[in-house]
Amino acid sequence: MEELIKDLLFGLIGTPIIAAVVMLFIREGKIRNILTYAFAAIIAIGSIILVATNIGATYKEIAVPDITLEITHFLGIALSVVIAGVIIGFGIKYKNKFAIILAVIQLLASLYVEIFIEGGAAPKSTSCLYIDSLTVLMVFIIGVIGTGIIVYALGYMTDHNKHLAPEETDRSNNFFALMFLFLSAMFIIVFSNNMIWMFAGWEVTTLCSFLLIGYTKTDEAIKNSFRQINMNLLGGIAFAAAMFLSATQLQTLEFNTFVTTGLTSQALISLPACLFAFAAITKAAQMPFQSWLLGAMVAPTPTSALLHSSTMVKAGVFLLIKLSPIFFTCIAPQLMVMLVGGVSFLLCSFMAISQTNAKRVLAYSTIANLGLITACAGVGSPEAIWAAMFLMLFHACAKSLLFLCVGTAEHHIGSRDIEDMDGLFRRMPILARFMMVGMMAMFIAPFGMLISKWAALVSFIDSGQIVLILILAFGSAATFMFWAKWLGKLAGIVAHEKNIEKTVHTSEWIGQMVMVVLVILGILAMPVISEAIIMPYILDVFSAFGQYGIYYVVSLQYVGMSNLFISLISASVMVLVLFIGSGKANKKNQADIYLAGAGINSEKRQYLGSLQTKTEATSRNMYLDKYFGEKRITPIGNTVNIIIMIASALFAVLSCMGMM
């Protein structure tokens, strides 16, 4: 079994790399499509096999041959140099001095750790790879949701390329190469127990995001790509600094040992834990680093879906969940992570209310949900970890679905503005239903996100986190408002609208159907996922706490689970209702409209007003920009979170000095 697991691990890391190399040389569309389907299927099937064979897995190290360790050590050094070289090259080309300086600092810091700290700790360790139930969950998100997004991109990029200027060339081969390379980097992150190996994957995701955001090469795209690289290079430098402290103070570059040591050496581990948390916060786009994720909206929609749901940002919260046992016992990093996540959840939920751009609503919603996951990881209790893992899973499924749907809608109605989605239930009936499933999954009972929020509330109450309880209450109210008004816009039925979704590509439907099925199956299988994946991880982690930890875990197992099956039955009924009817207009039931006056033209929704003037019936949501606009709230959130991070870092430094 161990050999099978090892083969699957290396296969999932290696197959996307092979796919990326192949894509670089395949410019013919039909051949590229066939190969993309094939590679996506191999990665998805391999991921499912790994998940199926490791249900209930506890922490298990995967032995790696010495020769492999030696080779990967030198490859890691070379990779750091190449990544820095690429960033510096683009920095020189576009005259971005800050990116050049940060790239040089990160390179020097990482090389110092890899070469001079004990000659590079990676070659001397045989526990570089591992698997546990948290990894299993991430493998499913990356391998199934990630490949579904890539398949969707086949049709999307076909439409995207139709709008290229005559002088522009089709660079879809580079786009798909970067998408596959992204998946490989994510697999490296979630499989690596060795910090240097994880850092290599961390760097690659940063570089791939930079290139994907700047894919269109417009001035706006270049500007936003450098915003992303600059912010994430700050996180990379913090990651390298944390590795240095771990190697010099704790004599380890293994994450498992780092976390275990942290349970007994809280003061000594405070500063490196804060640095790791800072790196994760930048990657997860928490305030004040949210602007890079908002800027990523300029990229093609598959990029947005990949960055916001299954890969880039999930790397950040994955690292925070891994570190959550330290947060449970160590006050400085706990306060930093809890409060930064809580503030991001609350204020980004408010700002989502003021947005009319659908992708911007999804972006703020993503940052807000990641904030809630971050806050749960900061609390670090068994209930909080349970909630964080489910929030991560359901967010990945539902948000991927919504991003893909918005991308398709934009190509067919020519706009991503919510106010232009009037009549979408008639114009694109299947797509509108898919979008409604995604929105319901994000905020309506008894769907998974709401149940996970309930678990988060329980964890906040049990931990006595009054501030987080208030944040969750007000943030959830804002969440209900911005989802409900968008859902209402989609649900409005307007007669005489023409169906325009017949030209949607098959690959787009396949990608969206994968996400719809995952949303529904995730709800129905929630008790099974809890018992087979999440609870084994929590039991494994908290076994280090002895009887105290086991008490908390046992109490979690039976809280509210008996009522969960009733909720799931209700959820399945609600989802089925969405698909009743073919979506075709029933002409027998159509009648001329009467709106405050005599109807004139039902197709154009025109009527005679009170002064006998021709008026068109319209509807528009409230956006309350005066109260929840970005210009009003962003400075507040950024300032508060900067103060929180500085104060936490100072507290951690003082704790370390007290130990010396």
C-alpha positions, 0 to 999 in steps of 0.5 A, spaced: 500 500 500 505 504 501 508 503 494 501 505 491 501 511 495 508 513 493 506 512 486 500 516 486 504 522 490 509 522 485 504 521 479 500 527 481 506 531 482 509 529 475 503 528 470 501 536 471 508 537 469 508 533 463 502 536 461 505 543 462 511 541 457 507 538 452 502 544 452 508 549 450 509 545 444 502 544 442 499 550 438 493 546 434 487 547 437 484 540 436 490 536 438 491 540 445 483 539 446 484 532 446 490 532 450 487 536 455 481 532 456 486 526 457 491 529 462 485 532 466 482 525 466 488 522 469 489 527 474 482 527 476 482 519 476 489 519 480 486 524 485 480 520 486 484 513 487 488 516 492 482 519 496 479 512 496 485 508 498 486 513 504 480 514 507 481 515 515 488 516 514 492 518 520 499 522 519 503 517 515 510 519 512 512 517 505 520 514 505 524 517 499 530 514 496 537 518 498 538 519 491 532 522 490 533 527 496 540 529 493 537 531 486 531 534 488 535 539 493 539 541 487 533 542 483 530 546 488 536 551 489 536 551 481 528 553 481 529 558 486 534 562 482 530 561 475 523 564 479 527 570 481 530 570 474 524 571 471 521 576 476 527 580 475 527 580 468 519 582 468 521 587 473 526 590 468 522 590 462 516 593 466 521 598 470 518 595 477 524 596 482 520 594 488 519 587 484 526 586 483 528 588 490 523 583 493 525 577 488 533 578 490 531 578 498 527 572 497 532 569 493 538 570 498 534 568 504 531 562 501 539 560 498 541 561 505 537 556 508 537 551 503 545 551 502 548 554 509 543 552 514 546 545 516 548 544 508 541 544 506 536 540 511 532 537 505 537 531 503 538 529 510 531 527 512 527 522 509 520 524 511 520 529 506 513 527 503 507 525 507 499 524 507 494 525 512 486 526 512 487 534 511 492 532 505 486 527 502 481 533 502 486 538 499 488 532 493 480 532 492 479 539 491 486 540 487 485 534 483 478 534 481 475 541 482 482 544 479 481 539 472 474 541 472 476 548 471 481 546 466 476 543 462 472 548 462 477 553 459 477 549 453 471 552 450 472 559 454 478 560 451 476 559 444 471 564 445 476 569 448 481 568 442 475 570 438 476 577 441 483 578 439 486 584 435 488 582 429 496 583 431 495 579 437 497 571 437 493 565 440 497 564 446 493 558 449 498 553 449 502 558 454 495 559 458 494 551 459 501 550 460 501 555 466 494 552 469 497 545 469 503 547 472 499 550 477 496 544 479 503 540 480 505 546 485 499 545 489 500 538 490 507 539 492 505 544 497 500 539 500 504 533 500 511 536 503 513 535 510 519 538 508 519 546 509 524 547 503 520 542 498 513 546 500 517 553 499 518 551 492 511 549 491 509 556 494 514 560 489 511 556 483 504 558 485 506 565 486 510 565 479 504 562 475 499 567 478 503 573 476 504 570 469 496 568 468 494 575 471 498 578 466 496 574 460 492 579 456 498 584 457 494 590 457 496 595 462 491 594 467 493 586 467 501 588 468 499 593 473 495 588 477 500 582 476 505 586 479 501 588 485 500 580 486 507 578 485 510 584 490 505 582 495 506 575 495 514 576 495 513 579 502 509 573 504 515 568 501 520 572 504 516 571 511 516 564 509 524 563 508 525 567 515 520 562 518 524 556 515 531 560 518 528 560 525 525 553 525 532 551 523 536 555 528 532 555 534 528 548 533 533 544 529 528 542 524 525 543 517 520 538 518 513 541 519 510 535 523 516 536 528 515 544 528 508 543 530 509 538 535 515 542 538 510 548 538 505 544 543 511 544 548 515 551 547 510 556 545 514 562 547 520 559 542 515 558 537 511 564 537 515 568 532 516 563 526 509 561 527 507 569 526 511 569 520 508 563 517 501 565 518 503 572 515 506 568 509 499 564 509 495 571 510 498 574 504 497 568 499 490 568 502 489 575 500 486 577 507 486 585 508 491 589 507 493 584 501 486 583 498 487 588 492 492 583 489 486 578 488 481 583 486 486 585 481 486 578 478 479 579 475 482 582 469 485 575 467 480 570 463 475 567 468 478 560 468 484 564 472 479 567 477 476 560 478 483 557 479 486 562 483 480 563 488 477 556 489 482 550 488 489 553 488 492 559 490 488 562 496 487 555 498 494 554 499 494 559 504 488 557 509 491 550 508 498 552 511 493 556 517 489 549 518 496 545 519 498 550 524 492 551 528 494 546 533 500 551 535 494 557 535 490 553 540 496 554 545 500 560 543 497 567 544 501 571 539 500 568 533 493 566 535 490 573 536 494 575 529 490 570 525 483 570 529 483 577 528 486 578 521 481 573 519 475 576 522 476 583 520 477 581 513 470 576 513 466 582 516 469 588 512 469 584 505 462 582 506 460 589 507 464 591 501 460 585 497 454 589 498 456 595 494 458 591 488 454 591 481 460 587 478 459 580 478 466 577 479 468 583 484 462 580 488 465 573 487 472 576 489 470 580 495 465 573 497 472 569 496 476 574 501 470 574 506 470 566 506 477 565 507 477 570 512 472 566 516 476 560 515 482 563 517 479 565 524 477 558 525 484 556 524 486 561 529 481 559 534 484 552 533 479 548 537 477 541 534 470 544 532 473 550 529 478 546 525 472 541 523 468 548 521 474 550 517 475 544 513 468 544 511 468 551 509 474 550 505 471 544 501 464 547 500 467 554 498 471 551 493 465 547 490 460 553 490 465 558 488 468 555 482 461 553 479 459 561 480 466 563 477 465 559 471 457 561 470 459 568 470 464 567 465 459 564 460 454 569 462 459 574 460 461 571 453 453 571 451 450 577 454 456 581 453 456 584 461 458 581 468 454 587 471 449 584 475 444 589 473 444 586 466 442 579 468 435 581 468 431 575 464 437 570 465 432 565 467 429 565 460 435 567 456 440 562 459 435 557 463 440 552 465 446 556 466 441 560 471 439 554 475 447 552 476 448 559 478 442 559 483 445 552 486 452 555 487 448 561 491 444 557 495 450 553 497 453 559 499 448 562 504 442 558 505 440 552 510 441 547 510 447 547 505 454 546 507 456 553 508 451 555 513 452 548 517 459 550 517 458 557 519 454 554 525 460 549 527 464 556 527 459 559 531 459 553 536 467 553 536 467 561 538 462 560 543 466 554 546 472 558 546 469 564 549 471 569 543 465 574 544 468 579 538 468 573 533 461 571 535 459 578 533 463 579 527 460 572 525 453 575 526 454 581 522 458 578 517 453 573 515 447 578 515 451 582 510 452 575 506 445 574 506 444 581 503 448 580 497 447 573 495 439 574 496 439 580 492 443 577 486 439 570 487 432 575 486 435 578 480 436 571 477 430 568 479 425 574 476 422 571 470 421 575 464 416 573 458 419 573 450 426 573 452 430 569 447 434 563 449 441 564 447 445 559 451 445 554 445 452 556 443 455 554 450 461 550 448 460 542 451 467 543 455 464 549 459 457 545 460 462 539 463 466 543 467 460 546 470 456 540 471 462 537 475 461 543 480 454 542 480 454 535 482 460 536 487 456 541 491 450 536 491 454 530 493 458 534 498 451 536 501 449 529 501 455 526 503 457 531 509 456 526 515 460 521 511 466 526 510 466 528 517 466 521 519 471 518 514 476 524 513 475 530 518 474 527 524 480 522 523 485 528 522 482 532 528 483 526 532 490 525 530 492 532 531 489 532 538 492 526 540 498 530 542 494 533 547 492 527 551 486 526 555 484 534 554 484 533 547 480 527 546 475 530 551 474 536 546 474 531 540 469 526 543 464 532 545 464 534 537 463 528 534 456 528 537 454 535 537 448 536 532 450 530 528 443 527 529 439 532 525 444 533 520 441 527 515 434 531 516 437 537 513 441 533 507 434 530 505 431 537 505 437 540 501 436 534 496 429 536 495 431 544 494 436 542 489 431 538 485 426 543 485 431 548 481 431 543 475 423 542 474 421 544 468 425 544 461 426 552 461 422 553 455 417 559 455 410 556 456 406 561 451 399 559 454 401 562 461 403 569 458 399 575 459 400 582 457 403 586 462 400 591 467 404 596 471 401 602 473 398 603 467 396 600 460 401 595 457 404 598 450 409 593 448 410 586 453 416 584 449 420 591 451 416 591 458 413 598 456 407 601 459 403 608 459 405 612 466 401 616 470 402 622 465 401 618 459 408 617 457 411 611 455 415 608 460 420 601 460 419 597 467 426 596 470 428 593 476 435 595 480 438 592 487 440 597 492 448 597 493 448 602 499 455 605 496 455 611 501 455 606 507 459 600 504 463 602 498 470 600 498 473 607 499 470 608 505 471 601 508 478 599 505 482 604 509 479 602 515 480 594 514 487 595 512 489 600 518 486 595 523 489 589 520 496 592 519 496 594 527 494 587 529 499 584 525 505 589 528 502 588 535 502 580 534 509 580 531 512 585 537 508 580 542 512 574 539 519 577 539 518 579 546 516 572 548 522 569 544 526 574 548 524 572 554 526 565 553 533 567 551 
